[in-house]
Amino acid sequence: MPPAPERDAAIDLPADHAAGGASDGVADRAIDAEDPPDSGVEGPGSFTLDLTNLQDRFGRIPLFVQNGAVLVFALDLSAPRRTLATTGPDTIQSVDTRIPCPAIVGAEAGARGVLGKSLAAAQVPRRDTAVIDRLDLEMPYGGTPVMNQPLRPSKLCLGTRRAGGDWTWSFVPTHAVLDDAAGKATARIDFGRLMMTEPVDAVGVLFDSQAFVRTVRFQVRR
């Protein structure tokens, strides 16, 4: 398996950094601790992206997300469950920004900032639009570390692209729940708690540590 490319060190900021106040493109509101995901059975309004056998350009399975990278996908409501095999604008991709969650400031989140420019270059298409209530991630960990870093997800920051508009990001991180017995982490991002309740056509999740992502599940409002 080819090694991952070398990269610069991530920005070194305090773990609980959160800038005061809100600025363009960024929401900054406190939330309670997240609840763990449910059983994962699809119901009305539930959509699942199965990344179990998805292979990235380095041959890693499932999808690998680096520290300071955004897991991003366009909303596609054509089927309640999609099994993805490749990465790219039409499916799902990891976009490197080198800004770990929650080290986001308004200038970096705006269209001219690092996040904005990175996501514009990713060419995420516009397809379907919906109000999303929550998003669940399942992230296996353990085994051999990548680039001498453990695969133990920690904080995740949410970004959404408004229908026909620009990206909005939250300063407030969601903490992954680690299950050492099962060898996986889970995270539930509650859009309502983050006051991100507008119709969106794309979703991004910014990671503060590297991780493999096996399942992405989101619930849209009906």
Residue pairs with C-beta under 8 A, 6 or more apart in sequence:
1 58
1 59
1 60
2 58
2 59
3 58
3 147
4 58
4 60
4 64
4 66
4 146
4 147
6 147
7 66
7 96
7 98
8 98
10 67
10 68
10 98
10 99
10 100
11 68
11 98
11 99
11 100
11 103
13 100
13 103
15 155
16 102
17 102
17 103
18 28
18 102
18 171
18 172
19 28
19 104
19 105
19 106
19 171
20 28
21 28
22 28
22 106
23 105
23 106
23 107
23 109
23 110
24 106
24 109
24 110
25 106
25 109
25 110
25 111
25 116
25 166
25 167
25 168
25 169
26 104
26 105
26 106
26 109
26 168
26 169
26 170
26 171
27 168
27 169
27 170
27 171
27 172
27 194
27 195
27 196
28 170
28 171
28 172
29 170
29 172
29 193
29 194
29 195
30 172
31 172
31 174
31 190
31 193
31 194
32 193
33 175
34 174
34 175
34 177
34 187
34 188
34 189
34 190
35 188
35 190
36 177
36 186
36 188
37 136
37 137
37 138
37 186
37 187
37 188
37 217
38 136
40 48
40 136
40 138
40 215
40 217
42 48
42 80
42 81
42 217
44 222
45 219
45 220
45 221
45 222
46 80
46 217
46 218
46 219
46 220
47 77
47 79
47 80
47 81
47 82
47 217
47 218
47 219
47 220
48 80
48 81
48 82
48 215
48 216
48 217
49 73
49 82
49 84
49 92
49 215
49 216
49 217
50 81
50 82
50 83
50 84
50 214
50 215
51 62
51 63
51 84
51 92
51 213
51 214
51 215
51 216
52 61
52 62
52 83
52 214
52 215
53 61
53 62
53 83
53 85
54 61
54 62
54 63
54 84
54 85
54 86
54 87
54 91
54 92
55 61
55 85
55 86
56 63
56 64
56 87
56 94
57 87
58 64
60 212
62 140
62 212
62 213
62 214
63 71
63 87
63 92
63 94
63 212
63 213
64 94
64 146
64 210
64 211
64 212
64 213
65 71
65 94
65 207
65 210
65 211
65 212
65 213
66 94
66 96
66 207
66 210
67 100
67 149
67 207
67 208
67 209
67 210
68 96
68 97
68 98
68 99
68 100
68 206
68 207
68 208
69 94
69 95
69 96
69 97
69 206
69 207
70 94
70 95
70 97
70 115
70 118
70 119
70 159
70 204
70 205
70 206
70 207
71 92
71 93
71 94
71 204
71 205
71 207
71 213
71 216
72 92
72 93
72 94
72 95
72 119
72 122
72 124
72 159
72 202
72 203
72 204
72 205
73 91
73 92
73 93
73 124
73 202
73 203
73 216
74 89
74 90
74 124
74 125
74 126
74 127
74 128
74 201
74 202
75 127
75 128
75 129
75 130
75 200
75 201
75 202
75 203
76 82
76 127
76 128
77 128
77 130
77 220
78 128
84 91
84 92
87 93
87 94
89 122
89 123
89 124
89 125
90 125
92 216
93 122
95 118
95 119
95 121
95 122
95 204
96 118
97 114
97 115
97 118
97 206
98 114
99 108
99 114
99 115
99 206
100 155
100 206
100 207
100 208
100 209
101 155
101 156
101 157
101 173
101 206
101 207
101 208
102 155
102 157
102 171
102 172
102 173
102 208
103 208
104 115
104 157
104 169
104 171
104 206
106 113
107 113
108 114
108 115
109 115
109 116
109 159
109 167
109 168
109 169
110 116
111 117
111 120
111 166
111 167
115 159
115 167
115 169
115 206
116 166
116 167
119 159
119 161
119 167
119 204
124 161
124 202
126 163
126 164
126 201
126 202
127 201
128 201
129 163
129 199
129 200
129 201
130 199
130 200
130 220
130 221
131 191
131 197
131 198
131 199
131 200
131 220
131 221
132 160
132 191
132 200
132 203
132 218
132 219
132 220
132 221
133 190
133 191
133 192
133 219
133 220
133 221
134 188
134 189
134 190
134 191
134 192
134 218
134 219
135 158
135 188
135 189
135 191
135 203
135 205
135 216
135 217
135 218
135 219
136 186
136 187
136 188
136 189
136 215
136 216
136 217
136 218
137 153
137 156
137 176
137 185
137 186
137 187
137 189
137 205
137 213
137 215
137 216
137 217
138 184
138 185
138 186
138 213
138 214
138 215
138 217
139 151
139 153
139 176
139 184
139 185
139 186
139 187
139 211
139 212
139 213
139 214
140 151
140 183
140 184
140 185
140 212
140 214
141 150
141 151
141 152
141 153
141 178
141 183
141 184
141 185
141 211
141 212
142 151
142 183
143 151
145 151
146 210
147 210
149 209
149 210
150 209
151 210
151 211
151 212
152 178
152 185
152 209
152 211
153 176
153 178
153 185
153 187
153 207
153 209
153 211
154 175
154 176
154 208
154 209
155 173
155 174
155 175
155 176
155 207
155 208
155 209
156 173
156 174
156 175
156 176
156 187
156 189
156 205
156 206
156 207
156 208
157 169
157 170
157 171
157 172
157 173
157 174
157 205
157 206
157 208
158 169
158 170
158 174
158 189
158 191
158 194
158 196
158 203
158 204
158 205
158 206
159 167
159 168
159 169
159 170
159 203
159 204
159 205
159 206
160 167
160 168
160 191
160 196
160 198
160 200
160 202
160 203
160 204
161 167
161 168
161 200
161 201
161 202
161 203
161 204
162 168
162 198
162 199
162 200
162 201
163 198
163 199
163 200
163 201
164 201
167 204
168 196
168 198
169 206
170 194
170 196
172 194
173 208
174 187
174 188
174 189
174 190
175 187
176 185
176 186
176 187
177 185
177 186
177 187
178 185
179 185
179 186
184 214
185 211
189 205
191 197
203 218
